[in-house]
């Protein structure tokens, strides 16, 4: 994979019910299950994915609080290279109409949708 921009979807399994403090969101309750997280990288898409796959890292984004947790595993990643932040937002908005979501998670820079984390199973 070239170092470029694009959007990605992380497929996450949460193996047990969690109550976790997530930065500015405070305490968040997440039921065990399968989740999707929609994100983007305006440069170095590969590096962003590699960072998400690491357990040891500083918490910078909301998703870091999950991916660092031992009860959370990234099982797959879908990439759309060279896609725009508008595409990221459009995907999140469509998922928001279909699946339960965590309000304000990972969407601080998205003016259309107020979440980028969805529970699909």
MOPAC internal coordinates of N, CA, C and O (Angstrom, degrees):
PM7 1SCF
backbone

  N    0.0000 0     0.00 0     0.00 0    0    0    0
  C    1.4574 1     0.00 0     0.00 0    1    0    0
  C    1.5321 1   108.66 1     0.00 0    2    1    0
  O    1.2310 1   120.31 1   -49.89 1    3    2    1
  N    1.2874 1   117.02 1   130.11 1    3    2    1
  C    1.4499 1   121.75 1   178.29 1    5    3    2
  C    1.5240 1   110.16 1   -73.27 1    6    5    3
  O    1.2310 1   121.73 1   -21.30 1    7    6    5
  N    1.3066 1   114.29 1   158.70 1    7    6    5
  C    1.4653 1   118.50 1   173.18 1    9    7    6
  C    1.5203 1   107.26 1   -79.71 1   10    9    7
  O    1.2310 1   120.82 1   -73.35 1   11   10    9
  N    1.3142 1   116.03 1   106.65 1   11   10    9
  C    1.4538 1   120.33 1  -177.42 1   13   11   10
  C    1.5136 1   109.41 1  -150.15 1   14   13   11
  O    1.2310 1   121.19 1    12.14 1   15   14   13
  N    1.3168 1   115.33 1  -167.86 1   15   14   13
  C    1.4589 1   119.64 1   179.44 1   17   15   14
  C    1.5180 1   109.72 1  -105.96 1   18   17   15
  O    1.2310 1   121.45 1   -13.37 1   19   18   17
  N    1.3084 1   114.83 1   166.63 1   19   18   17
  C    1.4518 1   119.45 1   176.97 1   21   19   18
  C    1.5123 1   111.09 1   161.20 1   22   21   19
  O    1.2310 1   121.82 1     7.20 1   23   22   21
  N    1.3206 1   114.12 1  -172.80 1   23   22   21
  C    1.4567 1   119.97 1   176.24 1   25   23   22
  C    1.5207 1   108.99 1  -117.13 1   26   25   23
  O    1.2310 1   121.56 1   -19.27 1   27   26   25
  N    1.3210 1   114.62 1   160.73 1   27   26   25
  C    1.4576 1   120.68 1  -179.21 1   29   27   26
  C    1.5171 1   108.97 1  -142.68 1   30   29   27
  O    1.2310 1   121.75 1   -24.46 1   31   30   29
  N    1.3128 1   114.25 1   155.54 1   31   30   29
  C    1.4592 1   121.06 1   173.16 1   33   31   30
  C    1.5155 1   106.82 1  -124.56 1   34   33   31
  O    1.2310 1   120.82 1   -59.72 1   35   34   33
  N    1.3226 1   116.05 1   120.28 1   35   34   33
  C    1.4631 1   121.66 1   175.35 1   37   35   34
  C    1.5179 1   108.38 1   -90.61 1   38   37   35
  O    1.2310 1   120.78 1   -47.93 1   39   38   37
  N    1.3278 1   116.11 1   132.07 1   39   38   37
  C    1.4627 1   122.42 1   173.30 1   41   39   38
  C    1.5206 1   105.99 1   -99.74 1   42   41   39
  O    1.2310 1   120.44 1   -64.80 1   43   42   41
  N    1.3212 1   116.75 1   115.20 1   43   42   41
  C    1.4627 1   122.62 1  -173.73 1   45   43   42
  C    1.5222 1   110.37 1  -116.53 1   46   45   43
  O    1.2310 1   120.96 1   -43.22 1   47   46   45
  N    1.3219 1   115.78 1   136.78 1   47   46   45
  C    1.4591 1   120.25 1   169.57 1   49   47   46
  C    1.5218 1   107.35 1  -106.94 1   50   49   47
  O    1.2310 1   121.15 1   -52.05 1   51   50   49
  N    1.3171 1   115.40 1   127.95 1   51   50   49
  C    1.4641 1   121.49 1   171.95 1   53   51   50
  C    1.5212 1   105.52 1  -104.66 1   54   53   51
  O    1.2310 1   120.72 1   -63.02 1   55   54   53
  N    1.3294 1   116.23 1   116.98 1   55   54   53
  C    1.4670 1   121.37 1  -169.02 1   57   55   54
  C    1.5172 1   114.62 1   -83.94 1   58   57   55
  O    1.2310 1   120.03 1   166.37 1   59   58   57
  N    1.3411 1   117.56 1   -13.63 1   59   58   57
  C    1.4693 1   120.55 1   176.06 1   61   59   58
  C    1.5171 1   108.36 1  -150.95 1   62   61   59
  O    1.2310 1   120.65 1   -21.48 1   63   62   61
  N    1.3183 1   116.37 1   158.52 1   63   62   61
  C    1.4639 1   120.09 1   177.02 1   65   63   62
  C    1.5255 1   109.03 1   -58.32 1   66   65   63
  O    1.2310 1   120.93 1   -43.79 1   67   66   65
  N    1.3213 1   115.82 1   136.21 1   67   66   65
  C    1.4623 1   121.03 1  -177.93 1   69   67   66
  C    1.5206 1   110.77 1  -123.98 1   70   69   67
  O    1.2310 1   121.40 1   -34.67 1   71   70   69
  N    1.3091 1   114.94 1   145.33 1   71   70   69
  C    1.4556 1   122.22 1   164.89 1   73   71   70
  C    1.5164 1   104.20 1  -124.20 1   74   73   71
  O    1.2310 1   121.03 1   -69.81 1   75   74   73
  N    1.3153 1   115.64 1   110.19 1   75   74   73
  C    1.4581 1   120.47 1  -168.61 1   77   75   74
  C    1.5280 1   110.38 1  -133.42 1   78   77   75
  O    1.2310 1   121.21 1   -39.67 1   79   78   77
  N    1.3185 1   115.29 1   140.33 1   79   78   77
  C    1.4641 1   120.60 1   177.22 1   81   79   78
  C    1.5221 1   107.78 1   -83.08 1   82   81   79
  O    1.2310 1   120.76 1   -55.93 1   83   82   81
  N    1.3362 1   116.15 1   124.07 1   83   82   81
  C    1.4624 1   121.55 1  -177.31 1   85   83   82
  C    1.5229 1   108.57 1  -123.47 1   86   85   83
  O    1.2310 1   121.31 1   -88.28 1   87   86   85
  N    1.3291 1   115.09 1    91.72 1   87   86   85
  C    1.4620 1   121.84 1   175.11 1   89   87   86
  C    1.5103 1   114.24 1    39.77 1   90   89   87
  O    1.2310 1   120.95 1    51.93 1   91   90   89
  N    1.3263 1   115.79 1  -128.07 1   91   90   89
  C    1.4636 1   122.32 1  -176.51 1   93   91   90
  C    1.5254 1   113.52 1   -68.99 1   94   93   91
  O    1.2310 1   119.82 1   166.65 1   95   94   93
  N    1.3357 1   117.96 1   -13.35 1   95   94   93
  C    1.4684 1   120.84 1   178.64 1   97   95   94
  C    1.5217 1   112.06 1   -78.31 1   98   97   95
  O    1.2310 1   120.39 1   160.94 1   99   98   97
  N    1.3272 1   116.86 1   -19.06 1   99   98   97
  C    1.4603 1   120.65 1  -177.05 1  101   99   98
  C    1.5161 1   111.49 1    76.66 1  102  101   99
  O    1.2310 1   120.72 1    29.94 1  103  102  101
  N    1.3410 1   116.23 1  -150.06 1  103  102  101
  C    1.4641 1   121.41 1  -178.93 1  105  103  102
  C    1.5256 1   110.04 1   -73.36 1  106  105  103
  O    1.2310 1   121.18 1   -51.51 1  107  106  105
  N    1.3190 1   115.35 1   128.49 1  107  106  105
  C    1.4624 1   121.57 1   179.69 1  109  107  106
  C    1.5204 1   107.90 1  -125.78 1  110  109  107
  O    1.2310 1   120.69 1   -47.74 1  111  110  109
  N    1.3279 1   116.28 1   132.26 1  111  110  109
  C    1.4642 1   121.51 1   176.39 1  113  111  110
  C    1.5201 1   108.66 1   -99.17 1  114  113  111
  O    1.2310 1   121.30 1   -51.53 1  115  114  113
  N    1.3276 1   115.12 1   128.47 1  115  114  113
  C    1.4613 1   121.55 1   178.81 1  117  115  114
  C    1.5198 1   108.69 1  -127.11 1  118  117  115
  O    1.2310 1   120.46 1   -53.68 1  119  118  117
  N    1.3132 1   116.73 1   126.32 1  119  118  117
  C    1.4598 1   120.70 1   175.93 1  121  119  118
  C    1.5207 1   109.50 1   -79.42 1  122  121  119
  O    1.2310 1   121.28 1   -29.69 1  123  122  121
  N    1.3318 1   115.16 1   150.31 1  123  122  121
  C    1.4591 1   117.31 1   177.26 1  125  123  122
  C    1.5231 1   108.68 1   -60.48 1  126  125  123
  O    1.2310 1   120.99 1   -30.77 1  127  126  125
  N    1.3317 1   115.70 1   149.23 1  127  126  125
  C    1.4550 1   119.92 1  -179.06 1  129  127  126
  C    1.5131 1   111.67 1   154.23 1  130  129  127
  O    1.2310 1   121.50 1    12.47 1  131  130  129
  N    1.3266 1   114.74 1  -167.53 1  131  130  129
  C    1.4582 1   122.67 1  -179.59 1  133  131  130
  C    1.5246 1   109.13 1  -103.39 1  134  133  131
  O    1.2310 1   120.95 1   -50.35 1  135  134  133
  N    1.3170 1   115.78 1   129.65 1  135  134  133
  C    1.4616 1   122.63 1  -177.28 1  137  135  134
  C    1.5280 1   110.14 1  -125.00 1  138  137  135
  O    1.2310 1   121.29 1   -25.28 1  139  138  137
  N    1.3272 1   115.13 1   154.72 1  139  138  137
  C    1.4590 1   122.52 1   171.30 1  141  139  138
  C    1.5172 1   108.11 1  -117.77 1  142  141  139
  O    1.2310 1   121.10 1   -41.84 1  143  142  141
  N    1.3174 1   115.50 1   138.16 1  143  142  141
  C    1.4612 1   120.96 1   172.81 1  145  143  142
  C    1.5228 1   107.72 1  -123.22 1  146  145  143
  O    1.2310 1   120.27 1   -52.94 1  147  146  145
  N    1.3229 1   117.08 1   127.06 1  147  146  145
  C    1.4600 1   122.77 1   179.69 1  149  147  146
  C    1.5234 1   108.37 1  -102.50 1  150  149  147
  O    1.2310 1   120.68 1   -56.50 1  151  150  149
  N    1.3355 1   116.31 1   123.50 1  151  150  149
  C    1.4555 1   120.76 1  -179.08 1  153  151  150
  C    1.5125 1   111.38 1  -139.04 1  154  153  151
  O    1.2310 1   121.19 1    -2.92 1  155  154  153
  N    1.3277 1   115.33 1   177.08 1  155  154  153
  C    1.4627 1   119.56 1   179.38 1  157  155  154
  C    1.5162 1   110.14 1  -145.44 1  158  157  155
  O    1.2310 1   121.88 1   -19.75 1  159  158  157
  N    1.3215 1   114.01 1   160.25 1  159  158  157
  C    1.4586 1   122.06 1   173.42 1  161  159  158
  C    1.5192 1   106.61 1  -136.71 1  162  161  159
  O    1.2310 1   120.34 1   -58.42 1  163  162  161
  N    1.3028 1   116.96 1   121.58 1  163  162  161
  C    1.4633 1   120.70 1  -179.11 1  165  163  162
  C    1.5245 1   112.06 1   -80.02 1  166  165  163
  O    1.2310 1   120.96 1   168.67 1  167  166  165
  N    1.3245 1   115.76 1   -11.33 1  167  166  165
  C    1.4649 1   122.13 1   170.64 1  169  167  166
  C    1.5219 1   106.66 1  -158.40 1  170  169  167
  O    1.2310 1   120.48 1   -22.80 1  171  170  169
  N    1.3039 1   116.68 1   157.20 1  171  170  169
  C    1.4708 1   122.79 1   176.50 1  173  171  170
  C    1.5244 1   113.46 1    55.07 1  174  173  171
  O    1.2310 1   120.81 1  -125.30 1  175  174  173
  N    1.3118 1   116.06 1    54.70 1  175  174  173
  C    1.4642 1   122.06 1   178.94 1  177  175  174
  C    1.5296 1   111.49 1   -55.44 1  178  177  175
  O    1.2310 1   120.34 1   136.00 1  179  178  177
  N    1.3180 1   116.96 1   -44.00 1  179  178  177
  C    1.4630 1   120.69 1  -179.62 1  181  179  178
  C    1.5259 1   111.27 1   -60.17 1  182  181  179
  O    1.2310 1   120.28 1   135.90 1  183  182  181
  N    1.3141 1   117.07 1   -44.10 1  183  182  181
  C    1.4731 1   120.92 1   179.84 1  185  183  182
  C    1.5265 1   111.12 1   -62.86 1  186  185  183
  O    1.2310 1   120.28 1   142.27 1  187  186  185
  N    1.3309 1   117.07 1   -37.73 1  187  186  185
  C    1.4601 1   120.39 1   179.11 1  189  187  186
  C    1.5261 1   110.22 1   -63.21 1  190  189  187
  O    1.2310 1   120.24 1   134.99 1  191  190  189
  N    1.3222 1   117.14 1   -45.01 1  191  190  189
  C    1.4635 1   120.77 1   179.62 1  193  191  190
  C    1.5249 1   110.02 1   -63.88 1  194  193  191
  O    1.2310 1   120.33 1   134.79 1  195  194  193
  N    1.3245 1   116.98 1   -45.21 1  195  194  193
  C    1.4678 1   120.69 1   178.68 1  197  195  194
  C    1.5257 1   110.35 1   -57.84 1  198  197  195
  O    1.2310 1   119.98 1   139.88 1  199  198  197
  N    1.3045 1   117.65 1   -40.12 1  199  198  197
  C    1.4625 1   121.40 1   178.80 1  201  199  198
  C    1.5221 1   110.86 1   -63.60 1  202  201  199
  O    1.2310 1   120.48 1   135.50 1  203  202  201
  N    1.3323 1   116.68 1   -44.50 1  203  202  201
  C    1.4641 1   119.87 1   179.88 1  205  203  202
  C    1.5283 1   111.55 1   -61.77 1  206  205  203
  O    1.2310 1   120.08 1   147.56 1  207  206  205
  N    1.3115 1   117.45 1   -32.44 1  207  206  205
  C    1.4634 1   121.14 1  -177.76 1  209  207  206
  C    1.5269 1   112.89 1   -74.30 1  210  209  207
  O    1.2310 1   119.73 1   162.21 1  211  210  209
  N    1.3309 1   118.13 1   -17.79 1  211  210  209
  C    1.4654 1   121.89 1   179.79 1  213  211  210
  C    1.5276 1   110.57 1   -80.93 1  214  213  211
  O    1.2310 1   120.78 1   -40.38 1  215  214  213
  N    1.3235 1   116.11 1   139.62 1  215  214  213
  C    1.4705 1   120.56 1   174.51 1  217  215  214
  C    1.5290 1   110.92 1   -82.53 1  218  217  215
  O    1.2310 1   120.56 1   144.59 1  219  218  217
  N    1.3187 1   116.53 1   -35.41 1  219  218  217
  C    1.4669 1   121.59 1  -177.60 1  221  219  218
  C    1.5213 1   109.38 1   -91.60 1  222  221  219
  O    1.2310 1   120.47 1   -69.13 1  223  222  221
  N    1.3355 1   116.70 1   110.87 1  223  222  221
  C    1.4640 1   122.18 1   178.92 1  225  223  222
  C    1.5214 1   108.72 1  -169.02 1  226  225  223
  O    1.2310 1   120.92 1   -17.83 1  227  226  225
  N    1.3096 1   115.85 1   162.17 1  227  226  225
  C    1.4608 1   120.26 1   172.60 1  229  227  226
  C    1.5230 1   108.24 1   -74.74 1  230  229  227
  O    1.2310 1   121.10 1   -32.86 1  231  230  229
  N    1.3212 1   115.51 1   147.14 1  231  230  229
  C    1.4636 1   119.09 1   177.21 1  233  231  230
  C    1.5258 1   108.58 1   -84.34 1  234  233  231
  O    1.2310 1   121.55 1   -61.49 1  235  234  233
  N    1.3153 1   114.64 1   118.51 1  235  234  233
  C    1.4556 1   121.94 1  -178.49 1  237  235  234
  C    1.5258 1   110.28 1  -120.56 1  238  237  235
  O    1.2310 1   120.43 1   131.20 1  239  238  237
  N    1.3277 1   116.78 1   -48.80 1  239  238  237
  C    1.4596 1   122.60 1   179.22 1  241  239  238
  C    1.5239 1   109.49 1  -104.40 1  242  241  239
  O    1.2310 1   120.44 1   -19.27 1  243  242  241
  N    1.3226 1   116.77 1   160.73 1  243  242  241
  C    1.4701 1   120.92 1   176.56 1  245  243  242
  C    1.5233 1   111.03 1   -53.25 1  246  245  243
  O    1.2310 1   119.99 1   137.94 1  247  246  245
  N    1.3247 1   117.62 1   -42.06 1  247  246  245
  C    1.4647 1   121.01 1  -176.59 1  249  247  246
  C    1.5302 1   111.71 1   -61.87 1  250  249  247
  O    1.2310 1   119.74 1   153.85 1  251  250  249
  N    1.3254 1   118.11 1   -26.15 1  251  250  249
  C    1.4696 1   121.00 1   179.12 1  253  251  250
  C    1.5254 1   111.91 1   -60.95 1  254  253  251
  O    1.2310 1   120.43 1   144.82 1  255  254  253
  N    1.3203 1   116.79 1   -35.18 1  255  254  253
  C    1.4618 1   120.06 1   179.85 1  257  255  254
  C    1.5253 1   110.70 1   -63.23 1  258  257  255
  O    1.2310 1   120.31 1   148.47 1  259  258  257
  N    1.3221 1   117.02 1   -31.53 1  259  258  257
  C    1.4659 1   120.46 1   177.09 1  261  259  258
  C    1.5164 1   111.71 1   -81.32 1  262  261  259
  O    1.2310 1   120.53 1   130.11 1  263  262  261
  N    1.3272 1   116.59 1   -49.89 1  263  262  261
  C    1.4674 1   118.97 1  -172.89 1  265  263  262
  C    1.5304 1   112.52 1   -66.93 1  266  265  263
  O    1.2310 1   119.69 1   160.68 1  267  266  265
  N    1.3295 1   118.20 1   -19.32 1  267  266  265
  C    1.4655 1   121.24 1   174.99 1  269  267  266
  C    1.5277 1   112.45 1   -80.05 1  270  269  267
  O    1.2310 1   120.45 1   160.06 1  271  270  269
  N    1.3138 1   116.75 1   -19.94 1  271  270  269
  C    1.4612 1   121.79 1  -174.09 1  273  271  270
  C    1.5261 1   111.11 1   -74.08 1  274  273  271
  O    1.2310 1   120.54 1   -44.61 1  275  274  273
  N    1.3218 1   116.58 1   135.39 1  275  274  273
  C    1.4699 1   121.46 1  -178.27 1  277  275  274
  C    1.5258 1   112.98 1   -65.86 1  278  277  275
  O    1.2310 1   119.72 1   160.45 1  279  278  277
  N    1.3145 1   118.15 1   -19.55 1  279  278  277
  C    1.4679 1   121.78 1   179.80 1  281  279  278
  C    1.5289 1   112.63 1   -91.69 1  282  281  279
  O    1.2310 1   120.79 1  -172.03 1  283  282  281
  N    1.3271 1   116.09 1     7.97 1  283  282  281
  C    1.4672 1   121.35 1  -179.56 1  285  283  282
  C    1.5249 1   108.49 1  -122.57 1  286  285  283
  O    1.2310 1   121.21 1   -48.95 1  287  286  285
  N    1.3295 1   115.29 1   131.05 1  287  286  285
  C    1.4603 1   120.77 1   179.62 1  289  287  286
  C    1.5255 1   109.42 1  -131.52 1  290  289  287
  O    1.2310 1   120.97 1   -48.03 1  291  290  289
  N    1.3253 1   115.76 1   131.97 1  291  290  289
  C    1.4675 1   120.47 1   172.16 1  293  291  290
  C    1.5203 1   106.64 1   -82.41 1  294  293  291
  O    1.2310 1   120.47 1   -61.68 1  295  294  293
  N    1.3342 1   116.71 1   118.32 1  295  294  293
  C    1.4660 1   119.61 1  -177.24 1  297  295  294
  C    1.5251 1   112.87 1  -101.07 1  298  297  295
  O    1.2310 1   120.19 1   162.54 1  299  298  297
  N    1.3206 1   117.25 1   -17.46 1  299  298  297
  C    1.4606 1   120.05 1   178.60 1  301  299  298
  C    1.5234 1   109.17 1  -163.93 1  302  301  299
  O    1.2310 1   121.45 1   -20.05 1  303  302  301
  N    1.3233 1   114.83 1   159.95 1  303  302  301
  C    1.4608 1   121.66 1   177.72 1  305  303  302
  C    1.5253 1   108.05 1  -137.26 1  306  305  303
  O    1.2310 1   120.47 1   -49.37 1  307  306  305
  N    1.3175 1   116.70 1   130.63 1  307  306  305
  C    1.4665 1   121.97 1   173.02 1  309  307  306
  C    1.5265 1   107.82 1  -107.96 1  310  309  307
  O    1.2310 1   120.58 1   -43.59 1  311  310  309
  N    1.3228 1   116.49 1   136.41 1  311  310  309
  C    1.4599 1   121.69 1  -178.14 1  313  311  310
  C    1.5192 1   110.72 1  -119.44 1  314  313  311
  O    1.2310 1   120.97 1   -37.05 1  315  314  313
  N    1.3163 1   115.74 1   142.95 1  315  314  313
  C    1.4578 1   122.04 1   168.84 1  317  315  314
  C    1.5252 1   105.32 1  -127.48 1  318  317  315
  O    1.2310 1   121.14 1   -83.38 1  319  318  317
  N    1.3232 1   115.42 1    96.62 1  319  318  317
  C    1.4552 1   120.05 1  -175.36 1  321  319  318
  C    1.5218 1   111.13 1   -70.22 1  322  321  319
  O    1.2310 1   121.67 1   -34.04 1  323  322  321
  N    1.3197 1   114.41 1   145.96 1  323  322  321
  C    1.4647 1   124.10 1   178.54 1  325  323  322
  C    1.5233 1   113.88 1    63.92 1  326  325  323
  O    1.2310 1   119.68 1  -168.65 1  327  326  325
  N    1.3142 1   118.22 1    11.35 1  327  326  325
  C    1.4656 1   121.27 1   175.74 1  329  327  326
  C    1.5268 1   109.17 1   -75.72 1  330  329  327
  O    1.2310 1   120.97 1   -24.93 1  331  330  329
  N    1.3022 1   115.74 1   155.07 1  331  330  329
  C    1.4671 1   121.83 1  -175.72 1  333  331  330
  C    1.5296 1   111.79 1   -93.82 1  334  333  331
  O    1.2310 1   121.19 1   -12.15 1  335  334  333
  N    1.3182 1   115.34 1   167.85 1  335  334  333
  C    1.4604 1   120.51 1   174.43 1  337  335  334
  C    1.5238 1   110.55 1   -63.53 1  338  337  335
  O    1.2310 1   120.01 1   151.59 1  339  338  337
  N    1.3186 1   117.59 1   -28.41 1  339  338  337
  C    1.4651 1   120.72 1   176.28 1  341  339  338
  C    1.5295 1   110.28 1   -63.96 1  342  341  339
  O    1.2310 1   120.29 1   139.99 1  343  342  341
  N    1.3219 1   117.06 1   -40.01 1  343  342  341
  C    1.4657 1   120.65 1   176.34 1  345  343  342
  C    1.5211 1   110.31 1   -64.54 1  346  345  343
  O    1.2310 1   120.46 1   138.22 1  347  346  345
  N    1.3267 1   116.73 1   -41.78 1  347  346  345
  C    1.4675 1   121.34 1   176.54 1  349  347  346
  C    1.5294 1   110.05 1   -56.30 1  350  349  347
  O    1.2310 1   120.59 1   132.34 1  351  350  349
  N    1.3163 1   116.48 1   -47.66 1  351  350  349
  C    1.4579 1   121.46 1  -179.56 1  353  351  350
  C    1.5280 1   111.47 1   -64.67 1  354  353  351
  O    1.2310 1   120.20 1   138.79 1  355  354  353
  N    1.3217 1   117.22 1   -41.21 1  355  354  353
  C    1.4672 1   120.81 1   178.96 1  357  355  354
  C    1.5245 1   111.68 1   -61.86 1  358  357  355
  O    1.2310 1   120.38 1   138.42 1  359  358  357
  N    1.3248 1   116.88 1   -41.58 1  359  358  357
  C    1.4684 1   120.63 1   177.88 1  361  359  358
  C    1.5218 1   109.74 1   -63.50 1  362  361  359
  O    1.2310 1   120.58 1   133.31 1  363  362  361
  N    1.3352 1   116.50 1   -46.69 1  363  362  361
  C    1.4673 1   120.43 1   179.96 1  365  363  362
  C    1.5293 1   110.97 1   -60.26 1  366  365  363
  O    1.2310 1   120.07 1   137.99 1  367  366  365
  N    1.3164 1   117.47 1   -42.01 1  367  366  365
  C    1.4751 1   120.55 1   179.98 1  369  367  366
  C    1.5239 1   111.48 1   -63.17 1  370  369  367
  O    1.2310 1   120.33 1   140.67 1  371  370  369
  N    1.3230 1   116.97 1   -39.33 1  371  370  369
  C    1.4705 1   119.85 1   179.14 1  373  371  370
  C    1.5234 1   110.87 1   -68.26 1  374  373  371
  O    1.2310 1   120.19 1   138.51 1  375  374  373
  N    1.3271 1   117.25 1   -41.49 1  375  374  373
  C    1.4633 1   120.68 1   178.05 1  377  375  374
  C    1.5272 1   110.93 1   -64.74 1  378  377  375
  O    1.2310 1   120.53 1   144.62 1  379  378  377
  N    1.3130 1   116.60 1   -35.38 1  379  378  377
  C    1.4662 1   122.06 1  -178.87 1  381  379  378
  C    1.5275 1   111.59 1   -61.83 1  382  381  379
  O    1.2310 1   120.35 1   149.35 1  383  382  381
  N    1.3159 1   116.93 1   -30.65 1  383  382  381
  C    1.4649 1   121.41 1   179.28 1  385  383  382
  C    1.5209 1   112.03 1   -77.09 1  386  385  383
  O    1.2310 1   120.23 1   163.47 1  387  386  385
  N    1.3290 1   117.16 1   -16.53 1  387  386  385
  C    1.4636 1   121.27 1  -171.70 1  389  387  386
  C    1.5283 1   114.20 1  -110.55 1  390  389  387
  O    1.2310 1   120.12 1   149.46 1  391  390  389
  N    1.3327 1   117.38 1   -30.54 1  391  390  389
  C    1.4613 1   120.69 1  -170.93 1  393  391  390
  C    1.5255 1   111.97 1  -127.76 1  394  393  391
  O    1.2310 1   120.69 1   -26.17 1  395  394  393
  N    1.3494 1   116.28 1   153.83 1  395  394  393
  C    1.4692 1   119.72 1   171.51 1  397  395  394
  C    1.5317 1   109.30 1   -60.46 1  398  397  395
  O    1.2310 1   120.75 1   -30.63 1  399  398  397
  N    1.3218 1   116.17 1   149.37 1  399  398  397
  C    1.4592 1   119.82 1  -176.16 1  401  399  398
  C    1.5168 1   111.00 1  -143.20 1  402  401  399
  O    1.2310 1   121.39 1   -14.80 1  403  402  401
  N    1.3287 1   114.95 1   165.20 1  403  402  401
  C    1.4617 1   122.68 1   175.79 1  405  403  402
  C    1.5278 1   106.82 1  -101.01 1  406  405  403
  O    1.2310 1   120.62 1   -69.04 1  407  406  405
  N    1.3153 1   116.42 1   110.96 1  407  406  405
  C    1.4634 1   121.94 1  -175.09 1  409  407  406
  C    1.5290 1   111.35 1   -58.52 1  410  409  407
  O    1.2310 1   121.24 1   -45.14 1  411  410  409
  N    1.3193 1   115.22 1   134.86 1  411  410  409
  C    1.4710 1   125.26 1   175.75 1  413  411  410
  C    1.5217 1   114.67 1    70.68 1  414  413  411
  O    1.2310 1   119.62 1  -173.58 1  415  414  413
  N    1.3161 1   118.34 1     6.42 1  415  414  413
  C    1.4633 1   120.73 1  -178.03 1  417  415  414
  C    1.5270 1   110.01 1   -77.61 1  418  417  415
  O    1.2310 1   121.02 1   -60.92 1  419  418  417
  N    1.3285 1   115.65 1   119.08 1  419  418  417
  C    1.4574 1   121.38 1   173.03 1  421  419  418
  C    1.5108 1   115.35 1    67.31 1  422  421  419
  O    1.2310 1   119.96 1  -159.27 1  423  422  421
  N    1.3087 1   117.68 1    20.73 1  423  422  421
  C    1.4638 1   120.04 1  -173.49 1  425  423  422
  C    1.5229 1   112.87 1  -127.26 1  426  425  423
  O    1.2310 1   119.94 1  -153.31 1  427  426  425
  N    1.3078 1   117.72 1    26.69 1  427  426  425
  C    1.4658 1   119.44 1  -175.36 1  429  427  426
  C    1.5280 1   112.45 1   -64.00 1  430  429  427
  O    1.2310 1   119.91 1   155.19 1  431  430  429
  N    1.3307 1   117.78 1   -24.81 1  431  430  429
  C    1.4649 1   120.13 1  -179.95 1  433  431  430
  C    1.5318 1   112.80 1  -105.99 1  434  433  431
  O    1.2310 1   120.45 1  -167.07 1  435  434  433
  N    1.3370 1   116.74 1    12.93 1  435  434  433
  C    1.4654 1   121.09 1  -179.09 1  437  435  434
  C    1.5262 1   108.88 1  -105.14 1  438  437  435
  O    1.2310 1   120.28 1   -65.16 1  439  438  437
  N    1.3031 1   117.08 1   114.84 1  439  438  437
  C    1.4684 1   121.83 1  -177.09 1  441  439  438
  C    1.5305 1   112.63 1   -82.29 1  442  441  439
  O    1.2310 1   119.79 1   162.94 1  443  442  441
  N    1.3538 1   118.01 1   -17.06 1  443  442  441
  C    1.4676 1   121.08 1  -176.78 1  445  443  442
  C    1.5246 1   113.16 1   -95.44 1  446  445  443
  O    1.2310 1   120.22 1   140.58 1  447  446  445
  N    1.3165 1   117.19 1   -39.42 1  447  446  445
  C    1.4733 1   121.35 1  -175.32 1  449  447  446
  C    1.5169 1   109.32 1  -123.28 1  450  449  447
  O    1.2310 1   120.77 1   -39.42 1  451  450  449
  N    1.3236 1   116.13 1   140.58 1  451  450  449
  C    1.4647 1   118.78 1  -175.38 1  453  451  450
  C    1.5213 1   112.81 1  -101.47 1  454  453  451
  O    1.2310 1   120.13 1  -157.41 1  455  454  453
  N    1.3240 1   117.36 1    22.59 1  455  454  453
  C    1.4592 1   120.10 1   174.03 1  457  455  454
  C    1.5155 1   110.73 1  -159.95 1  458  457  455
  O    1.2310 1   121.44 1   -24.40 1  459  458  457
  N    1.3317 1   114.85 1   155.60 1  459  458  457
  C    1.4614 1   120.89 1   173.31 1  461  459  458
  C    1.5268 1   110.75 1  -133.09 1  462  461  459
  O    1.2310 1   119.90 1  -165.42 1  463  462  461
  N    1.3425 1   117.80 1    14.58 1  463  462  461
  C    1.4677 1   122.47 1   178.58 1  465  463  462
  C    1.5237 1   109.35 1  -123.49 1  466  465  463
  O    1.2310 1   121.23 1   -51.87 1  467  466  465
  N    1.3475 1   115.26 1   128.13 1  467  466  465
  C    1.4647 1   121.67 1  -173.53 1  469  467  466
  C    1.5183 1   110.79 1  -134.46 1  470  469  467
  O    1.2310 1   120.87 1   -41.03 1  471  470  469
  N    1.3258 1   115.94 1   138.97 1  471  470  469
  C    1.4705 1   121.12 1   175.26 1  473  471  470
  C    1.5188 1   107.37 1   -95.80 1  474  473  471
  O    1.2310 1   120.55 1   -63.23 1  475  474  473
  N    1.3412 1   116.55 1   116.77 1  475  474  473
  C    1.4636 1   119.11 1  -176.03 1  477  475  474
  C    1.5233 1   113.30 1  -104.37 1  478  477  475
  O    1.2310 1   119.41 1   162.52 1  479  478  477
  N    1.3180 1   118.73 1   -17.48 1  479  478  477
  C    1.4723 1   122.93 1   175.42 1  481  479  478
  C    1.5152 1   109.61 1  -146.20 1  482  481  479
  O    1.2310 1   120.10 1   180.00 1  483  482  481

